[in-house]
Amino acid sequence: MIKGLAITPPVIGRISIGKLVQKDNKWLPEKDDSFTLTTQVQNRDGWLLHPLHQPLVDQASNGKIRAIPVRLLFNSSELNLRAEYSAFDRSNGRPLCVGNGETARRSSKEGLEEVTCAGPDRCPFGQSTGCKLYGRLNVQVDGQQDALGTFIFRTTGYNSVRTLAARLKYFEAVSGGLTHYLPLLLRLRAKTTTQSYRTPV
């Protein structure tokens, strides 16, 4: 096997909250208040909807997907949810530096080097490149045809990653390490904070 090759579950679709919109010749993320299931294919108008999206919309009371019935592919929380600090090259989308809060692998002119990772707030390189927390949750959606394929939910929200990590650990503990067999719901909940000026996020 190739050294350093990241083995990840096969992805057959995406779960997103929002979309990219073009403003002043820039593509910026625009949040939504419901889930969207898409394929891995996009055209000029954006990502193509997955066939499982419409049945979930039809089941929703107000036409907005706020909960998705899911199952986990693995019993281990670390295999289902991967989270790290990541800085990307904005021109090509490739990772420049990926760390876990202790060590990081950084791309430089000399190649890939291992450096200490202090997190985005305390790292000059991270502050200059826009390093942030990047979480990826792989789940299987009820009704999918591929037995080993997964839908990926990506988030850069600290609260989202922390909540998902905590819930996965709790489920792992109460099920005796058999979370793969639990029928779960990926649920979207509104929250207000002082930073959001009491508007739901």
HELIX and SHEET records of a PDB file:
HELIX    1   1 HIS A   53  GLN A   59  1                                   7    
HELIX    2   2 SER A   77  ASN A   80  1                                   4    
HELIX    3   3 PRO A  124  THR A  129  1                                   6    
HELIX    4   4 TYR A  158  VAL A  174  1                                  17    
HELIX    5   5 THR A  179  TYR A  181  5                                   3    
SHEET    1   A 7 GLY A  46  LEU A  49  0                                        
SHEET    2   A 7 THR A  36  ASN A  43 -1                                        
SHEET    3   A 7 VAL A  11  SER A  16 -1                                        
SHEET    4   A 7 THR A 150  THR A 155  1                                        
SHEET    5   A 7 LYS A 132  VAL A 141 -1                                        
SHEET    6   A 7 ALA A  67  LEU A  72 -1                                        
SHEET    7   A 7 LEU A 184  ARG A 187 -1                                        
SHEET    1   B 9 GLY A  46  LEU A  49  0                                        
SHEET    2   B 9 THR A  36  ASN A  43 -1                                        
SHEET    3   B 9 VAL A  11  SER A  16 -1                                        
SHEET    4   B 9 THR A 150  THR A 155  1                                        
SHEET    5   B 9 LYS A 132  VAL A 141 -1                                        
SHEET    6   B 9 LEU A  81  PHE A  88 -1                                        
SHEET    7   B 9 PRO A  95  GLY A  99 -1                                        
SHEET    8   B 9 THR A 103  SER A 108 -1                                        
SHEET    9   B 9 GLY A 111  THR A 116 -1                                        
SHEET    1   C 2 LYS A  19  LYS A  23  0                                        
SHEET    2   C 2 LYS A  26  GLU A  30 -1                                        
END                                                                             
